[in-house]
């Protein structure tokens, strides 16, 4: 039991809170400076092979899913729970049992204290005092049990402000829960949609795995506007959402900083570009079989014949250019070769050697493709929209936690639990001593100015009875 108490004491320490906050800030800084969820190749291109190995081995490329980051969040959650569990019961019991009249009825030990001597011919003051106090403080006072010659009124304001730190702690815990929920049950991916095409799955950024959406999204139109200088002015995607049976559910527009959310999945406008669709005539040299194929980049297609061979277009140039010094060693008339597609055959052992097919080859240019003869008959460009796709089931929890955190801060920093005592003690048939005493529980130094304003208002209301007034 002593070991458990010691552990709770350490977990509830403010030093641990500060240390965890500093470590989380440093980890978040690393996650901000280093792009997350890129492939090993992309890290090598950006930082070099050696730095890329360090980033990958230390988990800096996916730092928010790392065991270390989740462990820090868990420790912070336990720190907040221990801190609240240690202090909250005392506050709860103190507020529930109320405030007994202090043993020293004259409140001599209180910093905020003032005594007024009033003239009172009878019950006129006693009858109106409660009404005056209610008007000054905006609430009816509570009358405490006291001696025959003394009457004590008690005013308590904003006692709920004592719960402010614990509301803030609860908000942080809910934010942490929402963040962990998003880490383990959400996803981030990307989606490329050419105009007129649809997709039912996104692709995970790091692993490249297919992520089913549960519905289909179609790019009906992509709009790109430019300034006269040629700089991008606006680009947006007009999309349709369809259910699994293909029935249109809704139409929407996705713009930069104006994402679309549907069934908990959010689509962000990320990038844009053009994808080329090429039309190829392919002939098997051996048996003469011929076929016409219309294909996009990086999509394998079947070659004619009975061998089941496939090929794939891996690049397209509307105007393929070669260095000037190469023109002299070829039959080309210039450096500009016009439209060209780069093909590669898919063989059992892997990819074959890539080669270019020109739309307008010179007569002396040898035909490439090995056992197959390729002709680029046509092409067309299709605008595509690049979307980031994210699902974060913890987002509602994070928003709720932020609201509670803000509310807790406002309660703790701007509000104060105040208690105010008014003691009236008759000192003769025509004289009453009125003792005013107040205290701010959390911010006693700040409360002094409020006490002066409160007593000034009471003095003004009691002016007809102030002796000598």
Secondary structure, DSSP 8 states (H G I E B T S, - for coil): -HHHHHHHHHHT-HHHHHHHHHHHHHHHHHHHHS-SS--HHHHHHHH-HHHHHHHHHHTGGGGGGSHHHHHHHHHHHHHHHHHHHHHHHHHHHHHHS-----SSTT-TT-SSEEEEEEE-SSSHHHHHHHHHHHHHHSS--EEE---TTEEEEEEEE-GGGGGHHHHHHHHHHHHHHHHHHHHHH-EEEEEEEETT-EEEEEEETTT--EEEEEEEEEEEEEEEEE-TTS-EEEEEEEEEEE-TTS-EEEEEEEETTB-EEETTEEEEEEEEEEEEEEEEEEEETTT--EEEEEEETT--EE-SSSS--EEEEEEEESS-B--HHHHTTSS-SSSB--SEEEEEEEETTEE---EEEETT--TTS---STTEEEEEEEEEEEEEEEEEEEE-TTHHHHHHHHHHHHHHHHHHHH---EEEEEEEEE-STTEEEEEEEEEESS-HHHHHHHHHHHHHHHHHHTGGGBTT-
